[in-house]
Amino acid sequence: MAASTNSLISMQSRSGMAASRICSLKPVSVSNQGRSFLSFGFRSMPARSLRVSCAAKPETVEKVCEIVKKQLALAEGTPVNGESKFTTLGADSLDTVEIVMGLEEAFGISVEEESAQSIATVQDAADLIEKLVEKKD
Amino acid sequence: MASAAISRGEILHLYRSLLRTARQFCDYNIREYTKRRTIDAFRQNQNLTDSSAISAAYSDGKSQLDVAKRQAIVYSLYAPTIKSVMEA
C-alpha cells in the first residue's frame, strides 16, 4: 500500500484506513522528501548538498576562465581550470577587482563587496555567479 | 599600522566604486576614459610606501569619485540618442 513514488503518497494517505498516527506521520516524514525532490530544480539541488565541488556548470567555469585569461593577458598555453587561484596566475588585488567587474558585466549580475573579497579561485567565482544568476531569475 | 593609515580594503573599495561609477556614464568616451584613468592611476600608485603620500592619493581619488558621481547624473540629463560607433 505504501507507495514507492513520492507524489502518490499524499493521495494514498487520504484514502488509507490505517491508524491515524501512522497516517499523520507518513505525510510529514515522506512528503518532506517529496517536497524537497520536487520543488528544487536541477541546478539548485547540487548546490544544496555539495557546496564546494561541482556546483557550477562547466560553461560558466569556461566563461570565467576566458575572462580571467583576457584580463591577466596570459599566454595561450597557460592552463586555467576551476582550481586555479588568482594569485598563482599572477593577479594582485587590483586585478581581482577588475576581474570581478568584468564578470559582473559579462553575466549581468551585481556582486557584493564582501562576497567579492572572498573569491580566491576560479571555482569560487563560478559558484558565486551561478548563485547570483539564479537569484536574479 | 597607525590608525590614520588607509587600509587595503578601503583602497579596493574606492577602486570598485570608481569603476562602478564609470559604468553609469551614457557617453562611451567618458565611460572608457574614467575606467582607463582609474586603472592607470591605481597601478601607478601601487607601490607607494609613505603613509602621507598614500593618504594624499586616497583623498585625491575620493574627490575624483565625487566629481564622477555628479557628472554621471548631469550627463544622463543630456544623454546622446545615437550610440557611438565604437559600441557593439
Backbone of each chain as ProteinMPNN parsed JSONL, in Angstrom:
{"seq_chain_A": "MAASTNSLISMQSRSGMAASRICSLKPVSVSNQGRSFLSFGFRSMPARSLRVSCAAKPETVEKVCEIVKKQLALAEGTPVNGESKFTTLGADSLDTVEIVMGLEEAFGISVEEESAQSIATVQDAADLIEKLVEKKD", "coords_chain_A": {"N_chain_A": [[0.838, -1.195, 0.0], [1.918, 1.194, 0.775], [3.105, 3.716, -1.078], [5.634, 3.736, -3.539], [6.478, 5.791, -5.042], [7.001, 9.263, -4.617], [5.067, 11.213, -5.184], [2.607, 9.995, -5.045], [2.017, 9.434, -2.473], [0.692, 11.264, -0.791], [-1.87, 11.19, -1.768], [-2.587, 8.574, -1.259], [-2.596, 8.375, 1.529], [-4.792, 9.756, 2.247], [-6.966, 8.154, 1.517], [-6.352, 5.945, 2.95], [-7.081, 3.583, 5.52], [-5.608, 3.203, 7.673], [-3.994, 3.347, 10.92], [-4.429, 6.466, 12.482], [-2.284, 7.768, 13.494], [-0.118, 6.771, 12.172], [-0.796, 7.533, 9.652], [-0.627, 10.3, 9.921], [2.002, 10.567, 10.401], [3.319, 9.616, 8.164], [2.846, 11.395, 5.887], [4.197, 13.585, 6.883], [6.88, 12.816, 7.281], [7.617, 11.658, 4.854], [6.667, 13.292, 2.878], [8.163, 15.491, 3.149], [10.565, 14.722, 2.052], [9.532, 14.322, -0.429], [8.76, 16.865, -1.111], [11.155, 18.212, -1.147], [12.349, 16.951, -3.211], [10.766, 17.545, -5.362], [10.416, 20.316, -5.492], [12.852, 21.636, -5.797], [14.896, 22.652, -8.416], [17.004, 21.282, -11.021], [19.407, 22.651, -10.945], [19.722, 23.879, -8.422], [19.783, 21.772, -6.703], [22.272, 20.247, -6.56], [23.706, 22.369, -5.534], [22.701, 22.664, -3.044], [23.419, 20.32, -1.652], [26.152, 19.776, -2.181], [28.353, 22.047, -1.599], [30.829, 23.012, -2.364], [32.17, 21.557, -4.494], [31.516, 20.811, -7.938], [29.3, 22.547, -8.252], [28.916, 24.542, -9.998], [28.103, 25.173, -13.412], [29.9, 23.684, -16.144], [30.109, 25.364, -18.379], [29.921, 27.883, -17.345], [32.23, 27.986, -15.766], [34.084, 27.812, -17.788], [33.613, 30.192, -19.184], [34.336, 32.012, -17.221], [37.04, 31.41, -16.993], [37.925, 32.262, -19.482], [37.532, 35.047, -19.339], [39.254, 35.654, -17.246], [41.688, 34.937, -18.354], [41.876, 36.794, -20.421], [41.904, 39.188, -18.999], [44.219, 39.017, -17.409], [46.061, 38.804, -19.342], [47.226, 36.336, -20.141], [49.506, 33.92, -21.488], [48.829, 31.851, -24.389], [48.975, 29.022, -23.903], [48.659, 28.66, -21.186], [47.505, 26.783, -18.47], [44.283, 27.071, -17.29], [42.027, 26.298, -14.921], [39.201, 25.18, -12.932], [40.34, 25.07, -10.409], [42.362, 26.903, -10.256], [44.081, 29.414, -8.538], [43.715, 32.922, -8.201], [45.931, 34.345, -7.362], [48.076, 32.654, -7.928], [48.037, 32.769, -10.638], [49.126, 35.163, -11.084], [47.766, 37.466, -10.439], [47.118, 40.525, -8.809], [45.552, 42.312, -6.044], [44.219, 44.444, -7.245], [43.879, 43.512, -9.831], [42.131, 41.429, -9.283], [39.837, 42.807, -8.508], [39.245, 44.037, -10.935], [38.744, 41.803, -12.508], [36.446, 40.797, -11.268], [34.699, 42.886, -11.828], [34.61, 42.655, -14.619], [33.375, 40.156, -14.802], [30.914, 40.758, -13.659], [29.859, 42.415, -15.638], [29.803, 40.688, -17.821], [28.009, 38.671, -17.077], [25.836, 40.026, -16.247], [25.244, 40.56, -13.548], [25.313, 41.611, -10.059], [27.824, 41.97, -7.811], [28.33, 41.643, -4.336], [30.266, 43.587, -1.977], [31.521, 42.137, 0.156], [31.275, 39.489, -0.671], [32.785, 39.607, -2.958], [35.332, 39.918, -1.943], [35.843, 37.453, -0.931], [36.467, 35.787, -2.953], [38.688, 33.501, -4.266], [39.53, 31.502, -5.984], [39.001, 30.325, -9.382], [36.865, 28.625, -9.374], [35.397, 29.457, -7.11], [34.496, 31.934, -8.021], [32.886, 31.133, -10.169], [30.905, 29.65, -8.831], [29.723, 31.631, -7.243], [28.718, 33.28, -9.222], [26.808, 31.596, -10.401], [25.018, 31.334, -8.286], [24.112, 33.972, -8.047], [22.995, 34.446, -10.544], [20.918, 32.681, -10.489], [19.392, 33.735, -8.4], [18.657, 36.059, -9.55], [16.999, 35.264, -11.571]], "CA_chain_A": [[0.0, 0.0, 0.0], [2.802, 2.358, 0.834], [3.54, 3.982, -2.447], [7.073, 3.932, -3.652], [6.744, 7.114, -5.627], [6.714, 10.323, -3.659], [3.891, 12.022, -5.489], [1.364, 9.28, -4.774], [1.838, 9.166, -1.039], [-0.316, 12.136, -0.193], [-3.193, 10.713, -2.171], [-2.834, 7.288, -0.611], [-2.848, 8.523, 2.957], [-6.161, 10.248, 2.439], [-7.916, 7.05, 1.411], [-5.946, 4.84, 3.807], [-7.811, 3.476, 6.775], [-4.642, 2.795, 8.688], [-4.036, 4.144, 12.152], [-4.279, 7.891, 12.141], [-0.953, 8.212, 13.874], [0.783, 6.42, 11.083], [-1.153, 8.395, 8.529], [-0.119, 11.663, 10.082], [3.466, 10.567, 10.349], [3.823, 9.377, 6.801], [2.988, 12.595, 5.047], [5.188, 14.537, 7.402], [8.267, 12.409, 7.06], [7.963, 11.351, 3.46], [6.377, 14.393, 1.962], [9.317, 16.403, 3.197], [11.465, 14.279, 0.987], [8.852, 14.555, -1.697], [8.781, 18.28, -1.431], [12.487, 18.662, -1.494], [12.72, 16.414, -4.503], [10.0, 18.13, -6.454], [10.418, 21.764, -5.643], [14.126, 22.19, -6.219], [15.254, 22.318, -9.791], [18.263, 20.554, -11.176], [20.59, 23.449, -10.671], [19.956, 24.176, -7.013], [19.946, 20.566, -5.883], [23.68, 20.043, -6.205], [24.222, 23.473, -4.74], [22.295, 22.475, -1.653], [24.106, 19.223, -0.985], [27.599, 19.886, -2.309], [28.535, 23.467, -1.839], [32.124, 23.408, -2.927], [32.521, 20.98, -5.785], [30.527, 20.59, -8.99], [28.094, 23.338, -8.073], [28.781, 25.455, -11.124], [28.112, 24.486, -14.698], [31.204, 23.834, -16.804], [30.172, 26.504, -19.301], [30.197, 29.071, -16.533], [33.653, 27.959, -15.412], [34.8, 28.096, -19.036], [33.497, 31.621, -19.464], [35.146, 32.719, -16.221], [38.453, 31.218, -17.364], [38.202, 33.124, -20.634], [37.631, 36.431, -18.883], [40.465, 35.781, -16.431], [42.845, 34.896, -19.257], [41.965, 38.043, -21.145], [42.247, 40.26, -18.079], [45.604, 38.922, -16.956], [46.888, 38.714, -20.557], [48.044, 35.135, -20.016], [49.88, 33.299, -22.759], [47.817, 30.918, -24.876], [49.022, 27.655, -23.396], [48.595, 28.562, -19.731], [46.322, 26.021, -18.044], [43.426, 27.717, -16.304], [40.834, 25.487, -14.682], [38.421, 25.619, -11.78], [41.08, 25.146, -9.152], [43.454, 27.893, -10.279], [43.893, 30.59, -7.696], [44.083, 34.139, -8.921], [47.282, 34.786, -7.001], [49.071, 31.847, -8.634], [48.067, 33.202, -12.028], [49.833, 36.432, -11.189], [46.879, 38.606, -10.264], [47.133, 41.152, -7.485], [44.188, 42.631, -5.607], [43.581, 45.32, -8.236], [43.446, 42.636, -10.921], [40.96, 40.674, -8.84], [38.677, 43.707, -8.599], [38.908, 44.211, -12.352], [38.148, 40.551, -12.98], [35.074, 40.724, -10.75], [33.931, 43.845, -12.622], [34.393, 42.049, -15.927], [32.389, 39.088, -14.643], [29.612, 41.396, -13.459], [29.352, 42.895, -16.917], [29.558, 39.576, -18.744], [26.866, 37.87, -16.659], [24.719, 40.884, -15.891], [24.918, 40.42, -12.127], [25.97, 42.6, -9.228], [28.472, 41.232, -6.725], [28.509, 42.428, -3.117], [31.646, 43.859, -1.578], [32.094, 41.058, 0.986], [31.407, 38.272, -1.476], [33.889, 39.781, -3.899], [36.614, 39.745, -1.269], [36.084, 36.059, -0.56], [36.783, 34.991, -4.147], [40.115, 33.22, -4.352], [39.81, 30.668, -7.151], [38.056, 30.418, -10.487], [35.663, 27.894, -8.965], [34.628, 30.344, -6.222], [33.833, 32.941, -8.841], [31.814, 30.492, -10.941], [29.814, 29.317, -7.902], [29.041, 32.862, -6.857], [27.966, 33.733, -10.394], [25.643, 30.728, -10.533], [24.073, 31.683, -7.221], [23.514, 35.278, -8.317], [22.156, 34.338, -11.735], [19.702, 32.001, -10.043], [18.592, 34.66, -7.606], [18.137, 37.08, -10.446], [15.863, 34.659, -12.257]], "C_chain_A": [[0.876, 1.249, 0.0], [3.411, 2.595, -0.536], [5.035, 4.221, -2.489], [7.39, 5.295, -4.243], [6.274, 8.2, -4.674], [5.381, 11.002, -3.925], [2.599, 11.329, -5.104], [1.046, 9.184, -3.292], [0.734, 10.017, -0.45], [-1.711, 11.679, -0.574], [-3.55, 9.44, -1.437], [-3.256, 7.496, 0.839], [-4.26, 9.031, 3.211], [-7.151, 9.093, 2.452], [-7.587, 5.935, 2.392], [-6.721, 4.817, 5.107], [-6.872, 3.041, 7.887], [-4.734, 3.722, 9.888], [-3.711, 5.591, 11.841], [-2.889, 8.385, 12.479], [0.024, 7.966, 12.741], [0.516, 7.337, 9.895], [-0.542, 9.768, 8.68], [1.393, 11.693, 10.003], [3.948, 10.493, 8.911], [3.932, 10.654, 5.99], [4.059, 13.536, 5.571], [6.585, 14.099, 7.021], [8.565, 12.236, 5.591], [7.71, 12.55, 2.561], [7.457, 15.459, 2.04], [10.292, 16.04, 2.104], [10.867, 14.582, -0.361], [8.959, 16.009, -2.102], [10.168, 18.702, -1.877], [12.899, 18.118, -2.845], [12.036, 17.186, -5.616], [10.249, 19.62, -6.625], [11.755, 22.307, -6.108], [14.455, 21.738, -7.621], [16.588, 21.624, -9.829], [19.427, 21.369, -10.662], [20.813, 23.63, -9.181], [20.17, 22.919, -6.203], [21.421, 20.301, -5.573], [24.19, 21.169, -5.337], [23.838, 23.3, -3.281], [23.169, 21.44, -0.971], [25.609, 19.392, -1.042], [27.933, 21.328, -2.623], [29.789, 23.771, -2.613], [32.327, 22.84, -4.322], [31.298, 20.785, -6.664], [29.217, 21.333, -8.729], [27.885, 24.26, -9.252], [28.85, 24.662, -12.411], [29.472, 24.669, -15.364], [31.264, 25.005, -17.766], [30.489, 27.783, -18.548], [31.68, 29.139, -16.191], [34.496, 28.322, -16.624], [34.802, 29.591, -19.32], [34.352, 32.434, -18.492], [36.621, 32.608, -16.575], [38.837, 32.133, -18.511], [38.435, 34.557, -20.197], [38.912, 36.639, -18.075], [41.689, 35.828, -17.338], [43.013, 36.216, -19.981], [42.424, 39.169, -20.223], [43.721, 40.213, -17.688], [46.575, 38.8, -18.126], [47.826, 37.506, -20.479], [48.368, 34.584, -21.392], [48.902, 32.183, -23.097], [47.812, 29.579, -24.165], [48.848, 27.518, -21.895], [47.347, 27.799, -19.31], [45.543, 26.785, -16.974], [42.204, 26.829, -16.123], [40.154, 25.966, -13.408], [39.246, 25.836, -10.529], [42.149, 26.221, -9.144], [43.115, 29.061, -9.373], [44.367, 31.81, -8.465], [45.513, 34.561, -8.615], [48.347, 33.964, -7.718], [49.149, 32.241, -10.1], [48.731, 34.563, -12.184], [48.943, 37.651, -11.036], [47.069, 39.204, -8.878], [45.712, 41.606, -7.151], [43.476, 43.541, -6.59], [43.063, 44.489, -9.409], [42.189, 41.885, -10.543], [39.706, 41.538, -8.926], [38.256, 43.879, -10.052], [38.249, 42.958, -12.916], [36.7, 40.449, -12.519], [34.175, 41.691, -11.509], [33.59, 43.27, -13.981], [33.339, 40.949, -15.87], [30.994, 39.665, -14.442], [29.011, 41.816, -14.781], [28.988, 41.743, -17.831], [28.287, 38.824, -18.382], [25.672, 38.714, -16.247], [24.302, 40.774, -14.442], [25.594, 41.543, -11.361], [26.524, 41.892, -7.998], [28.657, 42.152, -5.527], [29.982, 42.564, -2.777], [32.265, 42.661, -0.853], [32.276, 39.794, 0.174], [32.585, 38.399, -2.42], [35.225, 39.551, -3.221], [36.905, 38.291, -0.955], [36.455, 35.201, -1.754], [38.283, 34.78, -4.22], [40.464, 32.384, -5.582], [38.743, 30.886, -8.212], [36.741, 29.735, -10.11], [34.782, 28.732, -8.051], [33.827, 31.334, -7.042], [32.664, 32.32, -9.592], [30.63, 30.147, -10.038], [29.02, 30.548, -7.535], [28.179, 33.374, -8.004], [26.7, 32.913, -10.543], [24.575, 31.116, -9.524], [23.361, 32.987, -7.546], [22.604, 35.224, -9.533], [20.834, 33.67, -11.377], [18.777, 32.931, -9.302], [17.941, 35.699, -8.492], [16.919, 36.544, -11.166], [14.824, 34.286, -11.228]], "O_chain_A": [[0.595, 2.227, -0.693], [4.14, 1.757, -1.067], [5.615, 4.828, -1.59], [8.442, 5.875, -3.973], [5.253, 8.049, -4.003], [4.649, 11.329, -2.99], [1.592, 11.994, -4.858], [-0.086, 8.882, -2.914], [-0.082, 9.518, 0.325], [-2.637, 11.777, 0.231], [-4.699, 9.252, -1.037], [-4.187, 6.844, 1.312], [-4.848, 8.768, 4.26], [-8.059, 9.048, 3.283], [-8.425, 5.072, 2.651], [-6.987, 5.851, 5.719], [-7.317, 2.562, 8.93], [-5.443, 4.728, 9.878], [-2.829, 5.891, 11.036], [-2.372, 9.302, 11.842], [0.859, 8.805, 12.4], [1.427, 7.838, 9.236], [-0.013, 10.341, 7.728], [1.995, 12.688, 9.6], [4.86, 11.211, 8.5], [4.999, 10.963, 5.461], [4.745, 14.204, 4.797], [7.38, 14.887, 6.507], [9.637, 12.618, 5.121], [8.446, 12.792, 1.605], [7.641, 16.238, 1.105], [10.776, 16.883, 1.348], [11.54, 15.021, -1.295], [9.212, 16.343, -3.259], [10.335, 19.443, -2.846], [13.698, 18.732, -3.552], [12.622, 17.451, -6.665], [10.291, 20.131, -7.745], [11.793, 23.35, -6.76], [14.303, 20.565, -7.96], [17.224, 21.405, -8.798], [20.331, 20.838, -10.017], [21.946, 23.548, -8.708], [20.701, 22.998, -5.095], [21.773, 20.145, -4.404], [25.038, 20.938, -4.474], [24.562, 23.736, -2.386], [23.615, 21.647, 0.157], [26.285, 19.172, -0.037], [27.813, 21.776, -3.763], [29.812, 24.69, -3.432], [32.63, 23.592, -5.249], [30.182, 20.617, -6.171], [28.14, 20.788, -8.967], [26.765, 24.717, -9.481], [29.534, 23.643, -12.51], [30.125, 25.695, -15.171], [32.329, 25.588, -17.966], [31.219, 28.648, -19.032], [32.311, 30.19, -16.304], [35.49, 29.041, -16.514], [35.832, 30.18, -19.649], [35.001, 33.407, -18.875], [37.367, 33.582, -16.473], [39.925, 32.708, -18.526], [39.394, 35.204, -20.616], [39.573, 37.669, -18.202], [42.601, 36.631, -17.139], [44.128, 36.709, -20.147], [43.236, 40.007, -20.617], [44.391, 41.245, -17.642], [47.784, 38.703, -17.919], [49.03, 37.614, -20.711], [47.603, 34.758, -22.341], [48.233, 31.638, -22.22], [46.743, 29.051, -23.856], [48.879, 26.406, -21.367], [46.245, 28.131, -19.746], [46.066, 27.102, -15.905], [41.433, 26.629, -17.062], [40.487, 27.023, -12.873], [38.913, 26.671, -9.689], [42.789, 26.435, -8.114], [42.02, 29.621, -9.429], [45.295, 31.739, -9.271], [46.222, 35.069, -9.484], [49.399, 34.492, -8.08], [50.188, 32.074, -10.739], [48.879, 35.057, -13.301], [49.314, 38.748, -11.453], [47.168, 38.477, -7.89], [44.776, 41.315, -7.895], [42.261, 43.436, -6.76], [41.966, 44.721, -9.917], [41.286, 41.714, -11.362], [38.649, 41.076, -9.356], [37.067, 43.868, -10.368], [37.309, 43.043, -13.706], [35.826, 40.059, -13.293], [33.025, 41.368, -11.805], [32.456, 43.369, -14.45], [32.513, 40.821, -16.773], [30.014, 39.145, -14.975], [27.824, 41.614, -15.033], [27.984, 41.802, -18.54], [27.559, 38.38, -19.269], [24.61, 38.176, -15.932], [23.116, 40.884, -14.135], [26.351, 42.33, -11.929], [25.773, 41.285, -7.234], [29.087, 43.296, -5.673], [30.823, 41.781, -3.218], [33.367, 42.22, -1.182], [33.288, 39.104, 0.298], [33.304, 37.43, -2.662], [36.157, 39.044, -3.845], [38.057, 37.917, -0.737], [36.731, 34.012, -1.597], [39.058, 35.736, -4.236], [41.544, 32.527, -6.155], [37.726, 31.539, -7.977], [35.658, 30.193, -10.472], [33.559, 28.726, -8.191], [32.639, 31.549, -6.8], [31.579, 32.899, -9.651], [29.478, 30.328, -10.433], [27.789, 30.52, -7.516], [27.059, 33.84, -7.795], [25.627, 33.467, -10.785], [23.392, 31.214, -9.851], [22.152, 33.104, -7.349], [21.561, 35.877, -9.559], [19.775, 34.036, -11.887], [17.565, 32.942, -9.517], [16.83, 36.16, -8.231], [15.931, 37.253, -11.355], [13.77, 33.755, -11.58]]}, "seq_chain_B": "MASAAISRGEILHLYRSLLRTARQFCDYNIREYTKRRTIDAFRQNQNLTDSSAISAAYSDGKSQLDVAKRQAIVYSLYAPTIKSVMEA", "coords_chain_B": {"N_chain_B": [[50.069, 49.045, 12.172], [49.351, 52.501, 11.821], [46.482, 54.204, 13.119], [45.554, 56.163, 11.481], [46.268, 55.367, 9.014], [45.45, 54.36, 5.691], [43.469, 51.579, 4.957], [43.953, 48.503, 3.112], [41.568, 47.432, 2.274], [39.876, 49.665, 2.152], [40.998, 51.064, 0.069], [40.628, 49.307, -2.048], [37.89, 49.361, -2.064], [37.4, 51.971, -2.857], [38.463, 51.829, -5.435], [36.731, 49.977, -6.621], [34.35, 51.416, -6.424], [34.871, 53.59, -8.09], [35.143, 52.304, -10.566], [32.566, 51.259, -10.825], [31.076, 53.597, -10.912], [32.003, 54.603, -13.265], [30.749, 52.974, -15.088], [28.224, 54.02, -15.183], [28.054, 56.15, -16.871], [26.603, 57.534, -19.784], [27.822, 58.326, -22.05], [30.042, 56.972, -24.318], [32.784, 57.624, -24.635], [33.523, 59.03, -22.295], [33.001, 57.14, -20.391], [34.813, 55.088, -21.024], [37.175, 56.499, -20.702], [37.148, 57.147, -17.958], [37.312, 54.6, -16.827], [39.814, 53.761, -17.795], [41.507, 55.711, -16.755], [41.264, 55.403, -13.965], [42.281, 52.81, -13.64], [44.908, 53.153, -14.595], [45.875, 55.138, -12.813], [45.691, 53.902, -10.281], [47.426, 51.774, -10.674], [49.779, 53.106, -11.062], [50.257, 54.262, -8.589], [50.69, 52.083, -7.067], [52.865, 51.149, -5.594], [53.421, 52.813, -3.464], [54.837, 53.772, -0.363], [55.029, 55.593, 1.641], [53.093, 56.903, 4.183], [51.814, 59.37, 4.225], [51.829, 60.093, 1.576], [50.272, 58.079, 0.58], [47.799, 58.609, 1.815], [47.301, 61.08, 0.703], [46.985, 60.448, -1.99], [44.768, 58.813, -1.754], [42.752, 60.57, -0.806], [42.644, 62.26, -2.938], [41.68, 60.511, -4.864], [39.165, 60.046, -3.767], [37.926, 62.552, -4.031], [37.839, 62.71, -6.766], [36.101, 60.647, -7.247], [33.719, 61.742, -6.253], [33.358, 63.833, -8.057], [32.991, 62.341, -10.401], [30.629, 60.966, -9.819], [28.78, 63.069, -9.64], [28.929, 64.091, -12.225], [28.062, 61.954, -13.723], [25.359, 61.97, -13.244], [24.665, 64.487, -14.26], [25.364, 64.211, -16.961], [23.603, 62.264, -17.702], [21.283, 63.639, -18.0], [21.468, 64.778, -20.451], [21.582, 62.757, -22.391], [23.096, 61.109, -25.152], [21.333, 60.406, -28.158], [21.998, 58.728, -30.198], [23.89, 55.803, -30.443], [27.4, 55.375, -29.878], [29.816, 54.696, -32.466], [31.767, 52.99, -31.661], [30.65, 51.324, -29.848], [29.345, 48.095, -29.392]], "CA_chain_B": [[49.675, 50.17, 11.288], [48.742, 53.606, 12.564], [45.04, 54.241, 12.893], [45.239, 57.093, 10.415], [46.653, 54.786, 7.731], [44.339, 53.846, 4.899], [43.607, 50.134, 4.846], [43.873, 47.95, 1.771], [40.15, 47.271, 1.948], [39.287, 50.954, 1.755], [41.512, 51.427, -1.252], [39.934, 48.483, -3.027], [36.51, 49.841, -2.119], [37.428, 53.165, -3.7], [38.696, 51.367, -6.802], [35.488, 49.378, -7.101], [33.338, 52.467, -6.592], [35.194, 54.37, -9.285], [34.806, 51.532, -11.756], [31.114, 51.177, -10.927], [30.549, 54.895, -11.341], [32.341, 54.76, -14.681], [29.762, 52.262, -15.892], [26.939, 54.716, -15.263], [28.046, 57.196, -17.885], [25.974, 57.114, -21.025], [28.726, 58.649, -23.147], [31.054, 55.923, -24.434], [34.139, 58.14, -24.457], [33.809, 59.353, -20.9], [32.992, 55.874, -19.662], [36.092, 54.402, -21.234], [38.249, 57.298, -20.118], [37.138, 57.011, -16.495], [37.85, 53.28, -16.487], [41.242, 53.746, -18.114], [42.237, 56.606, -15.859], [41.368, 54.83, -12.616], [43.208, 51.671, -13.68], [46.273, 53.665, -14.703], [46.285, 55.861, -11.609], [45.914, 52.976, -9.183], [48.638, 50.994, -10.949], [50.94, 53.975, -10.905], [50.486, 54.475, -7.16], [50.606, 50.786, -6.412], [53.983, 50.834, -4.71], [53.701, 53.862, -2.504], [55.011, 53.257, 0.989], [54.923, 56.696, 2.58], [51.669, 56.934, 4.523], [51.209, 60.665, 3.867], [51.59, 60.046, 0.133], [49.134, 57.192, 0.356], [46.531, 59.263, 2.166], [47.05, 62.148, -0.268], [46.448, 59.817, -3.2], [43.434, 58.308, -1.439], [41.765, 61.65, -0.756], [42.509, 62.71, -4.317], [40.774, 59.565, -5.503], [37.804, 60.243, -3.267], [37.319, 63.747, -4.625], [37.542, 62.366, -8.155], [34.881, 59.831, -7.235], [32.578, 62.647, -6.107], [33.181, 64.51, -9.342], [32.449, 61.394, -11.376], [29.232, 60.682, -9.496], [27.958, 64.218, -10.034], [28.9, 64.225, -13.677], [27.246, 60.886, -14.301], [23.969, 62.42, -13.177], [24.462, 65.599, -15.18], [25.419, 63.716, -18.33], [22.428, 61.461, -18.039], [20.207, 64.546, -18.396], [21.642, 65.102, -21.861], [22.135, 61.534, -22.955], [23.042, 61.094, -26.611], [20.304, 59.481, -28.63], [22.612, 57.744, -31.085], [25.015, 55.122, -29.803], [28.681, 55.589, -30.538], [30.217, 53.66, -33.42], [32.667, 52.059, -31.003], [29.908, 50.383, -29.039], [28.985, 46.922, -30.205]], "C_chain_B": [[49.032, 51.263, 12.12], [47.268, 53.697, 12.226], [44.693, 55.198, 11.778], [45.56, 56.498, 9.052], [45.429, 54.234, 7.025], [44.535, 52.349, 4.739], [43.469, 49.701, 3.394], [42.415, 47.833, 1.328], [39.52, 48.562, 1.48], [39.736, 51.341, 0.356], [40.802, 50.613, -2.326], [38.477, 48.911, -3.166], [36.412, 51.078, -2.997], [37.582, 52.786, -5.169], [37.41, 50.834, -7.406], [34.435, 50.441, -7.351], [33.599, 53.292, -7.832], [34.819, 53.599, -10.537], [33.296, 51.409, -11.923], [30.525, 52.478, -11.423], [30.847, 55.107, -12.82], [31.297, 54.094, -15.557], [28.486, 53.039, -16.088], [26.909, 55.795, -16.33], [27.4, 56.685, -19.151], [26.858, 57.408, -22.228], [29.856, 57.617, -23.167], [32.44, 56.439, -24.083], [34.47, 58.379, -22.993], [33.865, 58.085, -20.06], [34.345, 55.184, -19.78], [37.24, 55.17, -20.602], [38.314, 57.098, -18.614], [37.732, 55.661, -16.086], [39.357, 53.251, -16.655], [42.032, 54.528, -17.085], [42.355, 56.017, -14.452], [42.349, 53.67, -12.612], [44.644, 52.179, -13.714], [46.731, 54.317, -13.411], [46.561, 54.904, -10.452], [47.159, 52.137, -9.404], [49.877, 51.828, -10.687], [51.281, 54.146, -9.429], [50.529, 53.193, -6.363], [51.663, 50.613, -5.334], [54.341, 51.947, -3.755], [53.841, 53.254, -1.119], [54.813, 54.341, 2.034], [53.458, 56.949, 2.904], [51.036, 58.271, 4.182], [50.936, 60.709, 2.369], [50.379, 59.183, -0.167], [47.828, 57.904, 0.67], [46.231, 60.42, 1.234], [46.422, 61.567, -1.522], [45.016, 59.342, -2.95], [42.403, 59.434, -1.43], [41.572, 62.263, -2.131], [41.514, 61.812, -5.054], [39.342, 59.767, -5.055], [37.158, 61.473, -3.879], [36.981, 63.491, -6.087], [36.273, 61.521, -8.245], [33.657, 60.709, -7.123], [32.283, 63.366, -7.406], [32.495, 63.575, -10.337], [30.976, 61.111, -11.097], [28.33, 61.823, -9.935], [27.81, 64.276, -11.534], [28.083, 63.137, -14.333], [25.79, 61.314, -14.317], [23.725, 63.527, -14.194], [24.433, 65.112, -16.62], [24.168, 62.933, -18.698], [21.25, 62.353, -18.43], [20.264, 64.866, -19.885], [22.21, 63.898, -22.582], [22.061, 61.582, -24.472], [22.028, 60.064, -27.084], [20.903, 58.395, -29.498], [23.788, 57.106, -30.347], [26.296, 55.347, -30.596], [29.022, 54.409, -31.441], [31.036, 52.575, -32.719], [31.901, 51.001, -30.217], [29.356, 49.283, -29.926], [27.553, 46.924, -30.688]], "O_chain_B": [[48.251, 50.977, 13.028], [46.858, 53.297, 11.136], [43.629, 55.066, 11.173], [45.166, 57.061, 8.031], [44.502, 53.718, 7.65], [45.634, 51.893, 4.422], [42.939, 50.433, 2.558], [42.073, 48.096, 0.174], [38.729, 48.573, 0.537], [38.961, 51.874, -0.438], [40.422, 51.138, -3.372], [37.899, 48.833, -4.25], [35.473, 51.226, -3.779], [36.917, 53.35, -6.038], [37.037, 51.175, -8.529], [33.714, 50.394, -8.348], [32.667, 53.657, -8.55], [34.243, 54.162, -11.468], [32.796, 51.449, -13.047], [29.605, 52.488, -12.24], [30.054, 55.71, -13.543], [30.988, 54.584, -16.644], [27.735, 52.78, -17.028], [25.837, 56.305, -16.659], [27.616, 55.541, -19.552], [26.679, 56.822, -23.295], [30.54, 57.413, -22.164], [33.184, 55.799, -23.34], [35.534, 57.995, -22.506], [34.671, 57.972, -19.137], [34.94, 54.759, -18.789], [38.162, 54.58, -20.039], [39.392, 56.904, -18.052], [38.528, 55.568, -15.151], [40.086, 52.782, -15.781], [43.076, 54.086, -16.604], [43.406, 56.115, -13.819], [43.16, 53.546, -11.695], [45.496, 51.703, -12.964], [47.85, 54.079, -12.958], [47.542, 55.068, -9.725], [47.873, 51.816, -8.454], [50.883, 51.342, -10.169], [52.455, 54.171, -9.058], [50.42, 53.205, -5.137], [51.406, 50.012, -4.291], [55.476, 52.009, -3.281], [53.091, 52.356, -0.735], [54.47, 54.049, 3.18], [52.66, 57.186, 1.998], [49.844, 58.322, 3.879], [49.94, 61.286, 1.932], [49.569, 59.497, -1.039], [46.868, 57.825, -0.096], [45.067, 60.731, 0.983], [45.455, 62.11, -2.057], [44.157, 59.454, -3.824], [41.31, 59.282, -1.975], [40.483, 62.731, -2.463], [40.631, 62.288, -5.768], [38.412, 59.674, -5.857], [35.973, 61.449, -4.212], [35.974, 63.983, -6.596], [35.481, 61.654, -9.178], [32.66, 60.474, -7.806], [31.13, 63.5, -7.815], [31.548, 63.961, -11.022], [30.169, 61.025, -12.023], [27.268, 61.606, -10.517], [26.715, 64.481, -12.058], [27.475, 63.358, -15.38], [25.069, 61.057, -15.281], [22.719, 63.521, -14.903], [23.591, 65.538, -17.41], [23.731, 62.936, -19.848], [20.325, 61.901, -19.104], [19.248, 65.182, -20.504], [23.204, 64.006, -23.3], [21.065, 62.047, -25.026], [21.882, 58.994, -26.493], [20.394, 57.275, -29.543], [24.579, 57.797, -29.705], [26.275, 55.49, -31.819], [28.581, 53.282, -31.216], [31.014, 51.409, -33.111], [32.422, 49.919, -29.946], [28.953, 49.52, -31.065], [27.134, 45.995, -31.378]]}, "name": "protein", "num_of_chains": 2, "seq": "MAASTNSLISMQSRSGMAASRICSLKPVSVSNQGRSFLSFGFRSMPARSLRVSCAAKPETVEKVCEIVKKQLALAEGTPVNGESKFTTLGADSLDTVEIVMGLEEAFGISVEEESAQSIATVQDAADLIEKLVEKKDMASAAISRGEILHLYRSLLRTARQFCDYNIREYTKRRTIDAFRQNQNLTDSSAISAAYSDGKSQLDVAKRQAIVYSLYAPTIKSVMEA"}
